[in-house]
Amino acid sequence: MLPVAPPASRPTPPGRLVVLVSGEGTNLQALIDAGQDPGYGATVVAVGADRDNIKALDRAARVGIPTFTTKVKDFAAREDWDRALTVATEEHQPDLIVCAGFMKLLGKAFLGAFGGRCLNTHPALLPSFPGMHGVREALEYGVKVTGCTVFIVDAGVDAGPVVAQAAVPVHDTDDEQALHERIKVAERVLLVDTVGRMAREGWSVMSSRKVRIGS
Ligand code: GAR
């Protein structure tokens, strides 16, 4: 079941972003950079991770953004981890949560607290190629166009309502890494644009799954 946001969620500018990460953090960096402009309408107030020693945490620390790390292995049950992540995120009073390369599925507690205002970005044109290996699977399938999707997280795997997408051509010479890097260039632009518009204009999630930015 999709947790539906109240009609026209609209943060008071600047919107408070908590970004969840697991790796390199280039999407996080793009959001941090965008937030330097007061006109952007949103600013990264905290960064959460599911592991230590990742570049994304270094990027946050470098500019003095608070971080927290909540590791699955530190909890007896996955639900306990999910609750701890919820509490740690809640402390920063986010208007919007952005999973930017966060490689964990969020659970009931998290979606109960933040459903309808938690975004994810995926390196394929959903609903094609969901899951951990979207770039590899698109390449193996032989598609000529792939891309990236910003969507609202629900209880499924990369299954929530689509907010925005961008297409990226596949070249004959592409391997997974080259294609992923080209997708990430488009993804950073799409994510920054989408988050900024949502923060400035508000958004609604219709029962039809359609997401509308603005009133
Ligand atoms: C991005 O391409 C994002 O779409 C992907 O991880 C990359 C993170 O890059 N996420 C997933 O595949 C989630 N299923 P970054 O750490 O440089 O922002």
Residues whose N, C-alpha, C, O or C-beta is under 5 A from the ligand:
A	BS01	GAR	G23 E24 G25 T26 N27 L28 A100 G101 F102 T121 H122 P123 G131 M132 K184
